[in-house]
Amino acid sequence: MGSGPYCAMFRGRRPDFIARARSRVRCLFASDSIMLSIMRNVVVASFLSAAALPLAADWPGFRGPSRQGIASQPLPVQWTAKDIAWRAAIPGEGWSSPIVWKDRIFVTSATENGASCRVVSLNRRTGKILWDREVFRQEVKRKENKNSYATPTPVTDGKAVYAVFGSGGFAALDFNGKTLWTNLDYPHYSQHGLGASPILFEDLLIMPRDGSSETGDLKLGWQKPWDQSFLLALDKNTGKQRWKGKRGLSRIAHVSPNVAVVDGKPQIVSAAGDVVQGFDARTGELVWTGRSQGEGVVPSIVVAPQMVFAASGFEKPTIRAFRLGGGKGDITATHLAWEQSKGVPMISSMVFAPPRLYSVTTAGIVFAFDAAHGEVLWQGRIGGNHSASPILAGDKIYFASEEGEITVVEAGSEFKVLARNQVDGRIQSSPAAVGGVLYVRTDKELLAIRGAGAKR
């Protein structure tokens, strides 16, 4: 089980659970002096009380305003065809998620076998396409069969929408569909295509570039670590580079970053193959690195007060929890709180609903962990294959399978399926949720699913 003041504290809180725990998990600690220093700054109640970021009425980017898949209002639990407010066919292909701002929805798409990069705007109330713009054309290169050339989810600040496509090109448009700028200066290549999504921080558009070699030794950056990966920040108003944070040795990944306040300063927490890292949000300086493992890492970073969770489902699957604060350089030995080898997601991001952390495997098994130290609380099979990231709405978690089944599971102390709902089409895009309406993108169309109390 591990020892030290941190584990002892939580064992004291849950003795019944610790006695019956069967999972393989380790708590890893610094020396007592370092650990006590860290503990002075950690308030246990804050860790267990709430998610890290406030909720909002819009859904401005991948996984919403918190970047963690948390809806601000209840969603319909069971629905039929009459509860689908509208359906809209989206031209082309793409697995980017829909984003929502006020009465607008935005998605990206690629047509002409991936060459034409497009941003599409819809009326949120009716599903009518307001405009469909080609922002640039891209060279079509290798990708995984399940990926697309328009997988990164766009992001908006309410004035402009910012999009990234498979070749690595950036574009910014206003809400009328006018292209404000494009940036094609950072071409991207990986064995899998591009899967991460950009985020906004203040006046910066931030995007990881964790690719692999296109020539020579094709294993570089893929199966062999290399030093060519970086985190890029562009000025959102001009598209010009503001900073470029080098990772050091790492491998290919598709992980969307997150933001955390660490030691009173904002950091961009970003993972690649084999590493989880914190960068100064305003300068791009690499502050700390936690060693992870696996290439082709996909699940997004999940942030809790004083903790960050990262998952790698390839090679040696593991979920790792790192303590935030007081660390510089390589923090693996001093700040790795726990690691877990069960229930590791390959593609879907995790959900933090204190005091539990939830995951779903590609084979459709849901796991609930004690977020404080990683023990498995329960597991249950919902079935299907899973690529989309789940959404938490109140005490309910929504899991969308590739086969089009959306399963609602109670976010509680035991596994309980509340409902199963079927939609037509394949789902790999993560849903969005605003005003009690669930927006689901399939390979055929975009759906608005509204319950009785949802806002029009």
NORLINSUL-V613851 format. One record per backbone hydrogen bond with DSSP energy under -1.0 kcal/mol. NH is the residue of the N-H (numbers start at 1). CO is the residue of the C=O. If there is no record, write none. Layout:
nh = {NH	NH}
co = {CO	CO}
This chain:
nh = {8	9	10	11	12	14	18	19	26	28	35	36	37	38	39	40	41	42	47	48	49	59	64	69	71	83	84	85	88	93	96	99	100	101	104	105	106	107	109	110	111	115	116	117	118	119	120	121	122	123	124	127	130	131	133	135	138	144	147	155	156	157	161	162	163	165	166	168	170	171	172	173	174	177	180	181	183	188	199	201	204	205	206	207	209	212	213	218	220	221	222	223	224	226	230	231	232	233	234	235	236	239	242	243	245	247	250	251	252	253	254	258	260	262	265	267	268	269	270	272	273	275	276	277	278	279	280	281	284	287	288	289	290	292	296	297	301	302	304	307	308	309	310	312	316	318	319	320	321	322	323	324	329	331	335	336	337	338	339	340	341	351	353	356	357	358	359	361	364	366	367	368	369	370	371	374	377	378	380	382	383	386	391	392	393	396	397	398	399	401	402	404	406	407	408	409	410	411	412	418	419	421	423	427	432	434	437	438	439	440	442	443	446	447	448	449	450	454	455}
co = {4	5	6	7	8	10	14	15	339	337	31	32	33	34	35	36	38	39	43	44	45	100	61	63	392	80	81	448	446	110	150	106	59	104	101	122	99	120	118	93	116	112	111	136	109	133	107	131	105	128	103	123	121	121	119	117	115	192	144	162	60	160	173	155	171	169	149	165	183	163	181	161	178	174	172	172	170	167	206	204	201	234	199	232	230	189	220	216	217	224	219	219	219	250	209	245	207	243	205	240	203	235	233	233	231	229	226	273	221	210	297	269	267	265	262	260	279	258	277	275	251	272	290	270	288	268	285	266	280	278	278	329	276	274	252	252	256	309	307	304	322	302	320	318	314	312	340	310	338	308	335	306	287	289	331	332	321	321	26	319	24	358	356	353	369	351	367	365	361	380	359	378	357	375	355	370	368	368	366	364	364	362	398	69	396	393	409	391	407	405	385	401	421	399	419	397	416	395	410	408	408	406	404	402	439	437	434	449	432	447	445	426	88	440	86	438	83	451	435}
